[in-house]
Amino acid sequence: MAYANSDLTNEVKKLSYGKDKKIQLQISNEKTIEVTISKTMKGNGIVKFGSYGYVTVFDVHDNGFVYGGEVLDIDVLDIDKDGIKEIIISGVINETSDEGEVLDSYSAVIIYKFFDGEFVKVFSKSPIEISYFKEG
């Protein structure tokens, strides 16, 4: 079954630590990709979009930054109405002290568009690098 308008954020939240889950994600009428959701025992997690790249969307393992609400929001929507869905990652990233105290909070938004057979970053506002996609 292909998720037409998948709620990937809830899939990440529901996934048990140390587990993976694969789903099919429809990004256009003609294109479906396999998405792998993975969550480690240490409190990190990624969403991998086929062979295109991945985004670290779950982070409760304090290494200087943690995500507010534990997981960033993942939306897959056709925001420019061209028939191809974009990947929108958004949320709060908290900078923490060595003791785990929140020092500052930052809003993060990253948008990827599927163009010419690959995902291309078209917008990014984040205090840290959270995504790794093949580009160019």
N, CA, C and O atoms as a Tinker XYZ file with bonds, in Angstrom:
   544  protein
     1  N      0.842000   -1.184000    0.000000    73     2
     2  CA     0.000000    0.000000    0.000000    64     1     3
     3  C      0.885000    1.244000    0.000000    63     2     4     5
     4  O      1.827000    1.341000    0.786000    81     3
     5  N      0.587000    2.170000   -0.860000    73     3     6
     6  CA     1.352000    3.419000   -0.917000    64     5     7
     7  C      0.633000    4.490000   -0.119000    63     6     8     9
     8  O     -0.568000    4.702000   -0.288000    81     7
     9  N      1.355000    5.149000    0.730000    73     7    10
    10  CA     0.801000    6.248000    1.509000    64     9    11
    11  C      0.689000    7.449000    0.591000    63    10    12    13
    12  O      1.699000    7.961000    0.108000    81    11
    13  N     -0.525000    7.900000    0.348000    73    11    14
    14  CA    -0.717000    9.040000   -0.538000    64    13    15
    15  C     -0.383000   10.346000    0.178000    63    14    16    17
    16  O      0.249000   11.226000   -0.405000    81    15
    17  N     -0.801000   10.480000    1.432000    73    15    18
    18  CA    -0.508000   11.675000    2.214000    64    17    19
    19  C     -0.093000   11.193000    3.596000    63    18    20    21
    20  O     -0.804000   11.375000    4.584000    81    19
    21  N      1.066000   10.582000    3.632000    73    19    22
    22  CA     1.528000    9.885000    4.828000    64    21    23
    23  C      1.779000   10.810000    6.001000    63    22    24    25
    24  O      2.286000   11.920000    5.842000    81    23
    25  N      1.418000   10.338000    7.170000    73    23    26
    26  CA     1.750000   11.053000    8.397000    64    25    27
    27  C      3.016000   10.425000    8.960000    63    26    28    29
    28  O      2.963000    9.633000    9.901000    81    27
    29  N      4.139000   10.781000    8.382000    73    27    30
    30  CA     5.411000   10.183000    8.774000    64    29    31
    31  C      5.800000   10.534000   10.201000    63    30    32    33
    32  O      6.464000    9.744000   10.872000    81    31
    33  N      5.399000   11.700000   10.671000    73    31    34
    34  CA     5.732000   12.102000   12.039000    64    33    35
    35  C      5.179000   11.098000   13.042000    63    34    36    37
    36  O      5.896000   10.670000   13.946000    81    35
    37  N      3.918000   10.720000   12.894000    73    35    38
    38  CA     3.327000    9.737000   13.809000    64    37    39
    39  C      3.955000    8.362000   13.656000    63    38    40    41
    40  O      4.083000    7.635000   14.641000    81    39
    41  N      4.346000    7.991000   12.454000    73    39    42
    42  CA     5.023000    6.706000   12.249000    64    41    43
    43  C      6.345000    6.679000   13.021000    63    42    44    45
    44  O      6.700000    5.656000   13.605000    81    43
    45  N      7.074000    7.799000   13.025000    73    43    46
    46  CA     8.331000    7.882000   13.776000    64    45    47
    47  C      8.048000    7.778000   15.268000    63    46    48    49
    48  O      8.727000    7.037000   15.979000    81    47
    49  N      7.047000    8.519000   15.750000    73    47    50
    50  CA     6.714000    8.498000   17.176000    64    49    51
    51  C      6.322000    7.105000   17.650000    63    50    52    53
    52  O      6.701000    6.698000   18.748000    81    51
    53  N      5.567000    6.368000   16.836000    73    51    54
    54  CA     5.072000    5.041000   17.227000    64    53    55
    55  C      6.147000    3.959000   17.188000    63    54    56    57
    56  O      6.025000    2.945000   17.875000    81    55
    57  N      7.186000    4.159000   16.402000    73    55    58
    58  CA     8.199000    3.125000   16.206000    64    57    59
    59  C      8.987000    2.891000   17.492000    63    58    60    61
    60  O      9.401000    3.842000   18.156000    81    59
    61  N      9.190000    1.634000   17.836000    73    59    62
    62  CA     9.953000    1.272000   19.038000    64    61    63
    63  C     11.439000    1.502000   18.800000    63    62    64    65
    64  O     11.919000    1.444000   17.668000    81    63
    65  N     12.159000    1.764000   19.891000    73    63    66
    66  CA    13.612000    1.934000   19.820000    64    65    67
    67  C     14.258000    0.654000   19.283000    63    66    68    69
    68  O     13.855000   -0.456000   19.630000    81    67
    69  N     15.273000    0.836000   18.426000    73    67    70
    70  CA    15.991000   -0.291000   17.851000    64    69    71
    71  C     15.275000   -0.962000   16.697000    63    70    72    73
    72  O     15.661000   -2.058000   16.291000    81    71
    73  N     14.248000   -0.337000   16.163000    73    71    74
    74  CA    13.444000   -0.936000   15.090000    64    73    75
    75  C     13.504000   -0.108000   13.819000    63    74    76    77
    76  O     13.865000    1.069000   13.836000    81    75
    77  N     13.137000   -0.757000   12.705000    73    75    78
    78  CA    12.997000   -0.131000   11.397000    64    77    79
    79  C     11.606000   -0.433000   10.867000    63    78    80    81
    80  O     11.002000   -1.445000   11.224000    81    79
    81  N     11.105000    0.440000   10.021000    73    79    82
    82  CA     9.837000    0.204000    9.345000    64    81    83
    83  C      9.938000    0.747000    7.936000    63    82    84    85
    84  O     10.440000    1.853000    7.736000    81    83
    85  N      9.469000   -0.011000    6.955000    73    83    86
    86  CA     9.473000    0.425000    5.563000    64    85    87
    87  C      8.044000    0.675000    5.120000    63    86    88    89
    88  O      7.140000   -0.108000    5.412000    81    87
    89  N      7.854000    1.783000    4.408000    73    87    90
    90  CA     6.556000    2.089000    3.820000    64    89    91
    91  C      6.771000    2.614000    2.410000    63    90    92    93
    92  O      7.867000    3.051000    2.059000    81    91
    93  N      5.728000    2.568000    1.614000    73    91    94
    94  CA     5.755000    3.141000    0.276000    64    93    95
    95  C      5.104000    4.511000    0.336000    63    94    96    97
    96  O      4.020000    4.664000    0.898000    81    95
    97  N      5.759000    5.505000   -0.240000    73    95    98
    98  CA     5.273000    6.870000   -0.211000    64    97    99
    99  C      5.059000    7.358000   -1.632000    63    98   100   101
   100  O      5.989000    7.371000   -2.439000    81    99
   101  N      3.843000    7.756000   -1.934000    73    99   102
   102  CA     3.515000    8.260000   -3.265000    64   101   103
   103  C      3.799000    9.750000   -3.303000    63   102   104   105
   104  O      3.193000   10.524000   -2.563000    81   103
   105  N      4.738000   10.156000   -4.179000    73   103   106
   106  CA     5.058000   11.584000   -4.275000    64   105   107
   107  C      4.446000   12.248000   -5.507000    63   106   108   109
   108  O      4.416000   13.474000   -5.613000    81   107
   109  N      3.960000   11.428000   -6.430000    73   107   110
   110  CA     3.210000   11.945000   -7.577000    64   109   111
   111  C      2.355000   10.805000   -8.107000    63   110   112   113
   112  O      2.441000    9.684000   -7.607000    81   111
   113  N      1.536000   11.075000   -9.107000    73   111   114
   114  CA     0.722000   10.007000   -9.692000    64   113   115
   115  C      1.575000    8.899000  -10.282000    63   114   116   117
   116  O      1.164000    7.739000  -10.295000    81   115
   117  N      2.763000    9.244000  -10.771000    73   115   118
   118  CA     3.635000    8.282000  -11.430000    64   117   119
   119  C      4.764000    7.757000  -10.550000    63   118   120   121
   120  O      5.410000    6.776000  -10.917000    81   119
   121  N      5.021000    8.375000   -9.406000    73   119   122
   122  CA     6.235000    8.065000   -8.638000    64   121   123
   123  C      5.915000    7.683000   -7.200000    63   122   124   125
   124  O      5.283000    8.438000   -6.461000    81   123
   125  N      6.371000    6.484000   -6.822000    73   123   126
   126  CA     6.304000    6.008000   -5.447000    64   125   127
   127  C      7.718000    5.629000   -5.022000    63   126   128   129
   128  O      8.453000    5.004000   -5.786000    81   127
   129  N      8.098000    6.007000   -3.804000    73   127   130
   130  CA     9.420000    5.658000   -3.303000    64   129   131
   131  C      9.283000    4.893000   -1.988000    63   130   132   133
   132  O      8.300000    5.043000   -1.263000    81   131
   133  N     10.289000    4.072000   -1.700000    73   131   134
   134  CA    10.315000    3.371000   -0.425000    64   133   135
   135  C     10.945000    4.273000    0.626000    63   134   136   137
   136  O     12.013000    4.847000    0.413000    81   135
   137  N     10.274000    4.387000    1.749000    73   135   138
   138  CA    10.759000    5.184000    2.867000    64   137   139
   139  C     11.054000    4.234000    4.021000    63   138   140   141
   140  O     10.230000    3.384000    4.359000    81   139
   141  N     12.236000    4.380000    4.625000    73   139   142
   142  CA    12.608000    3.575000    5.786000    64   141   143
   143  C     12.720000    4.481000    6.994000    63   142   144   145
   144  O     13.447000    5.474000    6.983000    81   143
   145  N     11.986000    4.119000    8.038000    73   143   146
   146  CA    12.048000    4.841000    9.302000    64   145   147
   147  C     12.867000    3.983000   10.250000    63   146   148   149
   148  O     12.581000    2.796000   10.407000    81   147
   149  N     13.880000    4.560000   10.888000    73   147   150
   150  CA    14.750000    3.827000   11.804000    64   149   151
   151  C     14.904000    4.621000   13.090000    63   150   152   153
   152  O     15.035000    5.844000   13.069000    81   151
   153  N     14.886000    3.904000   14.215000    73   151   154
   154  CA    15.092000    4.541000   15.510000    64   153   155
   155  C     16.102000    3.706000   16.294000    63   154   156   157
   156  O     15.929000    2.497000   16.446000    81   155
   157  N     17.165000    4.358000   16.794000    73   155   158
   158  CA    18.214000    3.645000   17.518000    64   157   159
   159  C     17.858000    3.497000   18.991000    63   158   160   161
   160  O     16.949000    4.161000   19.491000    81   159
   161  N     18.577000    2.630000   19.672000    73   159   162
   162  CA    18.400000    2.445000   21.110000    64   161   163
   163  C     18.909000    3.656000   21.894000    63   162   164   165
   164  O     18.511000    3.861000   23.040000    81   163
   165  N     19.790000    4.463000   21.283000    73   163   166
   166  CA    20.367000    5.627000   21.960000    64   165   167
   167  C     19.492000    6.872000   21.885000    63   166   168   169
   168  O     19.801000    7.877000   22.525000    81   167
   169  N     18.404000    6.824000   21.115000    73   167   170
   170  CA    17.508000    7.964000   21.066000    64   169   171
   171  C     17.645000    8.859000   19.859000    63   170   172   173
   172  O     17.305000   10.040000   19.919000    81   171
   173  N     18.139000    8.312000   18.759000    73   171   174
   174  CA    18.195000    9.038000   17.498000    64   173   175
   175  C     17.364000    8.284000   16.468000    63   174   176   177
   176  O     17.146000    7.080000   16.604000    81   175
   177  N     16.906000    8.984000   15.449000    73   175   178
   178  CA    16.130000    8.308000   14.422000    64   177   179
   179  C     16.179000    9.059000   13.113000    63   178   180   181
   180  O     16.323000   10.281000   13.083000    81   179
   181  N     16.057000    8.303000   12.018000    73   179   182
   182  CA    16.100000    8.906000   10.691000    64   181   183
   183  C     14.917000    8.432000    9.863000    63   182   184   185
   184  O     14.315000    7.391000   10.126000    81   183
   185  N     14.609000    9.233000    8.853000    73   183   186
   186  CA    13.708000    8.826000    7.790000    64   185   187
   187  C     14.538000    8.866000    6.513000    63   186   188   189
   188  O     15.054000    9.912000    6.121000    81   187
   189  N     14.656000    7.701000    5.871000    73   187   190
   190  CA    15.445000    7.581000    4.645000    64   189   191
   191  C     14.482000    7.514000    3.461000    63   190   192   193
   192  O     13.585000    6.671000    3.428000    81   191
   193  N     14.671000    8.399000    2.501000    73   191   194
   194  CA    13.820000    8.489000    1.324000    64   193   195
   195  C     14.479000    7.761000    0.160000    63   194   196   197
   196  O     15.226000    8.361000   -0.614000    81   195
   197  N     14.197000    6.458000    0.038000    73   195   198
   198  CA    14.800000    5.643000   -1.008000    64   197   199
   199  C     16.305000    5.751000   -0.968000    63   198   200   201
   200  O     16.902000    5.722000    0.108000    81   199
   201  N     16.920000    5.875000   -2.113000    73   199   202
   202  CA    18.381000    6.054000   -2.184000    64   201   203
   203  C     18.752000    7.528000   -2.299000    63   202   204   205
   204  O     19.909000    7.870000   -2.541000    81   203
   205  N     17.751000    8.405000   -2.122000    73   203   206
   206  CA    17.984000    9.839000   -2.322000    64   205   207
   207  C     18.689000   10.495000   -1.151000    63   206   208   209
   208  O     19.516000   11.384000   -1.355000    81   207
   209  N     18.385000   10.084000    0.067000    73   207   210
   210  CA    18.990000   10.692000    1.238000    64   209   211
   211  C     18.134000   10.474000    2.460000    63   210   212   213
   212  O     17.123000    9.775000    2.411000    81   211
   213  N     18.551000   11.084000    3.570000    73   211   214
   214  CA    17.812000   10.894000    4.814000    64   213   215
   215  C     17.836000   12.157000    5.658000    63   214   216   217
   216  O     18.646000   13.062000    5.455000    81   215
   217  N     16.904000   12.181000    6.622000    73   215   218
   218  CA    16.784000   13.286000    7.551000    64   217   219
   219  C     16.775000   12.713000    8.960000    63   218   220   221
   220  O     16.041000   11.766000    9.242000    81   219
   221  N     17.586000   13.280000    9.846000    73   219   222
   222  CA    17.566000   12.905000   11.256000    64   221   223
   223  C     16.392000   13.654000   11.878000    63   222   224   225
   224  O     16.467000   14.860000   12.110000    81   223
   225  N     15.305000   12.927000   12.147000    73   223   226
   226  CA    14.077000   13.575000   12.595000    64   225   227
   227  C     13.743000   13.300000   14.054000    63   226   228   229
   228  O     12.857000   13.946000   14.614000    81   227
   229  N     14.436000   12.352000   14.680000    73   227   230
   230  CA    14.170000   12.013000   16.079000    64   229   231
   231  C     15.467000   12.163000   16.846000    63   230   232   233
   232  O     16.476000   11.559000   16.484000    81   231
   233  N     15.452000   12.967000   17.910000    73   231   234
   234  CA    16.676000   13.164000   18.678000    64   233   235
   235  C     16.339000   13.499000   20.126000    63   234   236   237
   236  O     15.908000   14.608000   20.440000    81   235
   237  N     16.546000   12.516000   21.000000    73   235   238
   238  CA    16.433000   12.745000   22.439000    64   237   239
   239  C     17.762000   12.448000   23.117000    63   238   240   241
   240  O     17.896000   12.605000   24.331000    81   239
   241  N     18.754000   12.014000   22.320000    73   239   242
   242  CA    20.092000   11.725000   22.814000    64   241   243
   243  C     20.850000   13.043000   22.889000    63   242   244   245
   244  O     21.220000   13.613000   21.863000    81   243
   245  N     21.079000   13.521000   24.096000    73   243   246
   246  CA    21.649000   14.857000   24.280000    64   245   247
   247  C     23.134000   14.884000   23.933000    63   246   248   249
   248  O     23.971000   14.343000   24.656000    81   247
   249  N     23.435000   15.521000   22.819000    73   247   250
   250  CA    24.811000   15.721000   22.380000    64   249   251
   251  C     25.019000   17.175000   21.965000    63   250   252   253
   252  O     25.724000   17.475000   21.002000    81   251
   253  N     24.380000   18.069000   22.726000    73   251   254
   254  CA    24.465000   19.491000   22.427000    64   253   255
   255  C     23.185000   20.047000   21.845000    63   254   256   257
   256  O     22.902000   21.236000   21.986000    81   255
   257  N     22.399000   19.193000   21.185000    73   255   258
   258  CA    21.118000   19.583000   20.617000    64   257   259
   259  C     20.132000   18.437000   20.793000    63   258   260   261
   260  O     20.500000   17.273000   20.635000    81   259
   261  N     18.889000   18.754000   21.118000    73   259   262
   262  CA    17.782000   17.792000   21.118000    64   261   263
   263  C     16.595000   18.469000   20.448000    63   262   264   265
   264  O     16.538000   19.695000   20.356000    81   263
   265  N     15.660000   17.670000   19.985000    73   263   266
   266  CA    14.484000   18.218000   19.314000    64   265   267
   267  C     13.363000   18.442000   20.315000    63   266   268   269
   268  O     13.077000   17.574000   21.139000    81   267
   269  N     12.733000   19.598000   20.245000    73   267   270
   270  CA    11.559000   19.865000   21.055000    64   269   271
   271  C     10.450000   18.894000   20.657000    63   270   272   273
   272  O     10.156000   18.744000   19.471000    81   271
   273  N      9.842000   18.246000   21.619000    73   271   274
   274  CA     8.827000   17.244000   21.306000    64   273   275
   275  C      9.411000   15.951000   20.787000    63   274   276   277
   276  O      8.669000   15.089000   20.317000    81   275
   277  N     10.707000   15.793000   20.858000    73   275   278
   278  CA    11.479000   14.602000   20.467000    64   277   279
   279  C     11.609000   14.384000   18.968000    63   278   280   281
   280  O     12.616000   13.838000   18.516000    81   279
   281  N     10.620000   14.797000   18.185000    73   279   282
   282  CA    10.647000   14.501000   16.751000    64   281   283
   283  C     10.264000   15.750000   15.956000    63   282   284   285
   284  O      9.372000   16.502000   16.347000    81   283
   285  N     10.955000   15.954000   14.835000    73   283   286
   286  CA    10.598000   17.037000   13.927000    64   285   287
   287  C      9.391000   16.603000   13.095000    63   286   288   289
   288  O      9.198000   15.413000   12.848000    81   287
   289  N      8.591000   17.562000   12.671000    73   287   290
   290  CA     7.440000   17.263000   11.821000    64   289   291
   291  C      7.913000   16.988000   10.406000    63   290   292   293
   292  O      8.796000   17.668000    9.884000    81   291
   293  N      7.308000   15.977000    9.796000    73   291   294
   294  CA     7.618000   15.607000    8.421000    64   293   295
   295  C      6.317000   15.683000    7.638000    63   294   296   297
   296  O      5.392000   14.906000    7.875000    81   295
   297  N      6.254000   16.617000    6.711000    73   295   298
   298  CA     5.073000   16.742000    5.864000    64   297   299
   299  C      5.476000   16.462000    4.434000    63   298   300   301
   300  O      6.546000   16.875000    3.986000    81   299
   301  N      4.620000   15.760000    3.723000    73   299   302
   302  CA     4.842000   15.475000    2.308000    64   301   303
   303  C      3.617000   16.025000    1.590000    63   302   304   305
   304  O      2.562000   15.393000    1.548000    81   303
   305  N      3.786000   17.221000    1.023000    73   303   306
   306  CA     2.673000   17.958000    0.436000    64   305   307
   307  C      3.080000   18.580000   -0.890000    63   306   308   309
   308  O      4.250000   18.891000   -1.111000    81   307
   309  N      2.111000   18.754000   -1.760000    73   307   310
   310  CA     2.359000   19.457000   -3.022000    64   309   311
   311  C      2.096000   20.941000   -2.786000    63   310   312   313
   312  O      1.009000   21.441000   -3.077000    81   311
   313  N      3.090000   21.637000   -2.262000    73   311   314
   314  CA     2.882000   23.033000   -1.864000    64   313   315
   315  C      2.855000   23.995000   -3.052000    63   314   316   317
   316  O      2.295000   25.087000   -2.949000    81   315
   317  N      3.454000   23.600000   -4.177000    73   315   318
   318  CA     3.440000   24.499000   -5.333000    64   317   319
   319  C      2.467000   24.049000   -6.419000    63   318   320   321
   320  O      2.457000   24.604000   -7.518000    81   319
   321  N      1.648000   23.038000   -6.108000    73   319   322
   322  CA     0.555000   22.578000   -6.991000    64   321   323
   323  C      1.025000   22.145000   -8.377000    63   322   324   325
   324  O      0.340000   22.381000   -9.372000    81   323
   325  N      2.226000   21.494000   -8.441000    73   323   326
   326  CA     2.720000   21.008000   -9.727000    64   325   327
   327  C      2.515000   19.510000   -9.910000    63   326   328   329
   328  O      2.965000   18.941000  -10.905000    81   327
   329  N      1.838000   18.864000   -8.959000    73   327   330
   330  CA     1.578000   17.436000   -9.057000    64   329   331
   331  C      2.648000   16.561000   -8.426000    63   330   332   333
   332  O      2.522000   15.337000   -8.424000    81   331
   333  N      3.691000   17.166000   -7.894000    73   331   334
   334  CA     4.774000   16.424000   -7.242000    64   333   335
   335  C      4.929000   16.956000   -5.824000    63   334   336   337
   336  O      5.077000   18.160000   -5.615000    81   335
   337  N      4.895000   16.051000   -4.853000    73   335   338
   338  CA     4.937000   16.459000   -3.451000    64   337   339
   339  C      6.352000   16.812000   -3.000000    63   338   340   341
   340  O      7.333000   16.178000   -3.389000    81   339
   341  N      6.417000   17.841000   -2.171000    73   339   342
   342  CA     7.669000   18.247000   -1.554000    64   341   343
   343  C      7.762000   17.635000   -0.158000    63   342   344   345
   344  O      6.747000   17.287000    0.446000    81   343
   345  N      8.991000   17.507000    0.348000    73   343   346
   346  CA     9.226000   17.058000    1.716000    64   345   347
   347  C      9.519000   18.298000    2.546000    63   346   348   349
   348  O     10.445000   19.052000    2.249000    81   347
   349  N      8.718000   18.504000    3.594000    73   347   350
   350  CA     8.902000   19.657000    4.474000    64   349   351
   351  C      9.210000   19.148000    5.872000    63   350   352   353
   352  O      8.397000   18.446000    6.473000    81   351
   353  N     10.366000   19.495000    6.385000    73   351   354
   354  CA    10.799000   19.119000    7.730000    64   353   355
   355  C     10.768000   20.388000    8.568000    63   354   356   357
   356  O     11.335000   21.405000    8.172000    81   355
   357  N     10.107000   20.338000    9.729000    73   355   358
   358  CA    10.035000   21.540000   10.553000    64   357   359
   359  C      9.935000   21.168000   12.028000    63   358   360   361
   360  O      9.541000   20.056000   12.377000    81   359
   361  N     10.295000   22.110000   12.879000    73   359   362
   362  CA    10.187000   21.895000   14.310000    64   361   363
   363  C     11.125000   22.789000   15.083000    63   362   364   365
   364  O     11.658000   23.769000   14.563000    81   363
   365  N     11.315000   22.424000   16.347000    73   363   366
   366  CA    12.160000   23.192000   17.259000    64   365   367
   367  C     13.392000   22.367000   17.602000    63   366   368   369
   368  O     13.291000   21.181000   17.917000    81   367
   369  N     14.550000   23.006000   17.538000    73   367   370
   370  CA    15.803000   22.378000   17.931000    64   369   371
   371  C     16.328000   23.131000   19.140000    63   370   372   373
   372  O     16.556000   24.339000   19.081000    81   371
   373  N     16.519000   22.405000   20.244000    73   371   374
   374  CA    16.991000   23.011000   21.485000    64   373   375
   375  C     18.489000   22.783000   21.653000    63   374   376   377
   376  O     18.966000   21.650000   21.591000    81   375
   377  N     19.219000   23.865000   21.866000    73   375   378
   378  CA    20.640000   23.760000   22.207000    64   377   379
   379  C     20.723000   23.521000   23.710000    63   378   380   381
   380  O     20.066000   24.214000   24.487000    81   379
   381  N     21.532000   22.538000   24.124000    73   379   382
   382  CA    21.588000   22.163000   25.534000    64   381   383
   383  C     23.004000   22.258000   26.087000    63   382   384   385
   384  O     23.991000   22.178000   25.355000    81   383
   385  N     23.070000   22.433000   27.411000    73   383   386
   386  CA    24.358000   22.441000   28.110000    64   385   387
   387  C     24.800000   21.002000   28.347000    63   386   388   389
   388  O     24.067000   20.062000   28.039000    81   387
   389  N     25.998000   20.835000   28.894000    73   387   390
   390  CA    26.493000   19.499000   29.219000    64   389   391
   391  C     25.589000   18.785000   30.229000    63   390   392   393
   392  O     25.545000   17.556000   30.280000    81   391
   393  N     24.875000   19.573000   31.026000    73   391   394
   394  CA    23.973000   19.008000   32.031000    64   393   395
   395  C     22.572000   18.757000   31.478000    63   394   396   397
   396  O     21.706000   18.272000   32.205000    81   395
   397  N     22.335000   19.078000   30.203000    73   395   398
   398  CA    21.039000   18.856000   29.584000    64   397   399
   399  C     20.067000   20.013000   29.713000    63   398   400   401
   400  O     18.908000   19.893000   29.316000    81   399
   401  N     20.522000   21.139000   30.265000    73   399   402
   402  CA    19.678000   22.325000   30.399000    64   401   403
   403  C     19.536000   23.001000   29.035000    63   402   404   405
   404  O     20.519000   23.151000   28.309000    81   403
   405  N     18.315000   23.408000   28.689000    73   403   406
   406  CA    18.082000   24.091000   27.420000    64   405   407
   407  C     18.644000   25.507000   27.504000    63   406   408   409
   408  O     18.227000   26.303000   28.345000    81   407
   409  N     19.602000   25.812000   26.616000    73   407   410
   410  CA    20.234000   27.128000   26.570000    64   409   411
   411  C     19.522000   28.066000   25.601000    63   410   412   413
   412  O     19.398000   29.263000   25.859000    81   411
   413  N     19.061000   27.515000   24.494000    73   411   414
   414  CA    18.391000   28.312000   23.479000    64   413   415
   415  C     17.551000   27.389000   22.604000    63   414   416   417
   416  O     17.818000   26.190000   22.525000    81   415
   417  N     16.547000   27.941000   21.956000    73   415   418
   418  CA    15.689000   27.176000   21.046000    64   417   419
   419  C     15.655000   27.857000   19.691000    63   418   420   421
   420  O     15.643000   29.084000   19.597000    81   419
   421  N     15.638000   27.045000   18.642000    73   419   422
   422  CA    15.655000   27.545000   17.275000    64   421   423
   423  C     14.553000   26.870000   16.472000    63   422   424   425
   424  O     14.283000   25.682000   16.650000    81   423
   425  N     13.925000   27.626000   15.594000    73   423   426
   426  CA    12.980000   27.044000   14.643000    64   425   427
   427  C     13.764000   26.512000   13.458000    63   426   428   429
   428  O     14.738000   27.123000   13.019000    81   427
   429  N     13.339000   25.383000   12.949000    73   427   430
   430  CA    13.992000   24.794000   11.784000    64   429   431
   431  C     12.944000   24.466000   10.728000    63   430   432   433
   432  O     11.867000   23.960000   11.042000    81   431
   433  N     13.273000   24.759000    9.479000    73   431   434
   434  CA    12.433000   24.391000    8.338000    64   433   435
   435  C     13.369000   24.046000    7.186000    63   434   436   437
   436  O     14.273000   24.813000    6.852000    81   435
   437  N     13.139000   22.883000    6.586000    73   435   438
   438  CA    13.895000   22.488000    5.398000    64   437   439
   439  C     12.891000   21.939000    4.392000    63   438   440   441
   440  O     12.035000   21.127000    4.744000    81   439
   441  N     12.994000   22.379000    3.143000    73   439   442
   442  CA    12.081000   21.927000    2.096000    64   441   443
   443  C     12.894000   21.319000    0.959000    63   442   444   445
   444  O     13.853000   21.911000    0.465000    81   443
   445  N     12.477000   20.109000    0.556000    73   443   446
   446  CA    13.062000   19.419000   -0.590000    64   445   447
   447  C     12.018000   19.263000   -1.679000    63   446   448   449
   448  O     10.863000   18.936000   -1.407000    81   447
   449  N     12.431000   19.499000   -2.907000    73   447   450
   450  CA    11.567000   19.333000   -4.075000    64   449   451
   451  C     12.158000   18.240000   -4.959000    63   450   452   453
   452  O     13.366000   18.202000   -5.189000    81   451
   453  N     11.296000   17.353000   -5.452000    73   451   454
   454  CA    11.742000   16.315000   -6.375000    64   453   455
   455  C     11.804000   16.937000   -7.763000    63   454   456   457
   456  O     10.787000   17.345000   -8.325000    81   455
   457  N     13.016000   17.002000   -8.305000    73   455   458
   458  CA    13.235000   17.671000   -9.578000    64   457   459
   459  C     14.278000   16.915000  -10.375000    63   458   460   461
   460  O     15.374000   16.655000   -9.877000    81   459
   461  N     13.954000   16.566000  -11.585000    73   459   462
   462  CA    14.903000   15.917000  -12.492000    64   461   463
   463  C     15.487000   14.634000  -11.894000    63   462   464   465
   464  O     16.680000   14.367000  -12.040000    81   463
   465  N     14.648000   13.841000  -11.222000    73   463   466
   466  CA    15.081000   12.549000  -10.701000    64   465   467
   467  C     15.789000   12.574000   -9.367000    63   466   468   469
   468  O     16.345000   11.557000   -8.953000    81   467
   469  N     15.787000   13.705000   -8.679000    73   467   470
   470  CA    16.418000   13.773000   -7.359000    64   469   471
   471  C     15.714000   14.794000   -6.483000    63   470   472   473
   472  O     14.995000   15.662000   -6.979000    81   471
   473  N     15.924000   14.686000   -5.181000    73   471   474
   474  CA    15.415000   15.695000   -4.256000    64   473   475
   475  C     16.448000   16.802000   -4.135000    63   474   476   477
   476  O     17.629000   16.545000   -3.903000    81   475
   477  N     15.991000   18.027000   -4.294000    73   475   478
   478  CA    16.861000   19.192000   -4.232000    64   477   479
   479  C     16.378000   20.089000   -3.091000    63   478   480   481
   480  O     15.188000   20.388000   -2.984000    81   479
   481  N     17.310000   20.512000   -2.246000    73   479   482
   482  CA    16.968000   21.417000   -1.161000    64   481   483
   483  C     16.656000   22.788000   -1.763000    63   482   484   485
   484  O     17.497000   23.398000   -2.423000    81   483
   485  N     15.418000   23.262000   -1.520000    73   483   486
   486  CA    15.030000   24.563000   -2.059000    64   485   487
   487  C     14.917000   25.621000   -0.959000    63   486   488   489
   488  O     14.843000   26.813000   -1.256000    81   487
   489  N     14.903000   25.191000    0.320000    73   487   490
   490  CA    14.877000   26.132000    1.433000    64   489   491
   491  C     15.439000   25.448000    2.660000    63   490   492   493
   492  O     15.163000   24.274000    2.908000    81   491
   493  N     16.240000   26.190000    3.439000    73   491   494
   494  CA    16.787000   25.631000    4.673000    64   493   495
   495  C     17.013000   26.730000    5.696000    63   494   496   497
   496  O     17.654000   27.744000    5.419000    81   495
   497  N     16.471000   26.505000    6.879000    73   495   498
   498  CA    16.729000   27.366000    8.030000    64   497   499
   499  C     16.858000   26.430000    9.228000    63   498   500   501
   500  O     15.858000   25.942000    9.754000    81   499
   501  N     18.089000   26.184000    9.651000    73   499   502
   502  CA    18.333000   25.264000   10.758000    64   501   503
   503  C     19.686000   25.587000   11.382000    63   502   504   505
   504  O     20.632000   25.918000   10.667000    81   503
   505  N     19.790000   25.495000   12.722000    73   503   506
   506  CA    21.076000   25.783000   13.360000    64   505   507
   507  C     22.094000   24.655000   13.190000    63   506   508   509
   508  O     23.291000   24.865000   13.387000    81   507
   509  N     21.626000   23.468000   12.828000    73   507   510
   510  CA    22.520000   22.319000   12.618000    64   509   511
   511  C     22.101000   21.587000   11.355000    63   510   512   513
   512  O     20.970000   21.732000   10.891000    81   511
   513  N     23.009000   20.805000   10.804000    73   511   514
   514  CA    22.704000   20.001000    9.626000    64   513   515
   515  C     21.928000   18.771000   10.070000    63   514   516   517
   516  O     22.421000   17.990000   10.884000    81   515
   517  N     20.725000   18.588000    9.549000    73   515   518
   518  CA    19.904000   17.436000    9.940000    64   517   519
   519  C     19.554000   16.552000    8.754000    63   518   520   521
   520  O     18.926000   15.508000    8.928000    81   519
   521  N     19.953000   16.955000    7.547000    73   519   522
   522  CA    19.578000   16.181000    6.372000    64   521   523
   523  C     20.795000   15.958000    5.470000    63   522   524   525
   524  O     21.721000   16.767000    5.411000    81   523
   525  N     20.745000   14.842000    4.786000    73   523   526
   526  CA    21.844000   14.454000    3.897000    64   525   527
   527  C     21.235000   13.872000    2.639000    63   526   528   529
   528  O     20.835000   12.708000    2.623000    81   527
   529  N     21.160000   14.665000    1.586000    73   527   530
   530  CA    20.602000   14.229000    0.315000    64   529   531
   531  C     21.662000   14.353000   -0.756000    63   530   532   533
   532  O     22.504000   15.249000   -0.721000    81   531
   533  N     21.606000   13.431000   -1.717000    73   531   534
   534  CA    22.486000   13.538000   -2.875000    64   533   535
   535  C     21.986000   14.710000   -3.701000    63   534   536   537
   536  O     20.798000   14.798000   -4.013000    81   535
   537  N     22.872000   15.590000   -4.046000    73   535   538
   538  CA    22.482000   16.742000   -4.849000    64   537   539
   539  C     23.519000   16.988000   -5.930000    63   538   540   541
   540  O     24.718000   16.793000   -5.735000    81   539
   541  N     23.010000   17.425000   -7.083000    73   539   542
   542  CA    23.887000   17.784000   -8.183000    64   541   543
   543  C     24.494000   16.577000   -8.740000    63   542   544
   544  O     25.276000   16.660000   -9.687000    81   543
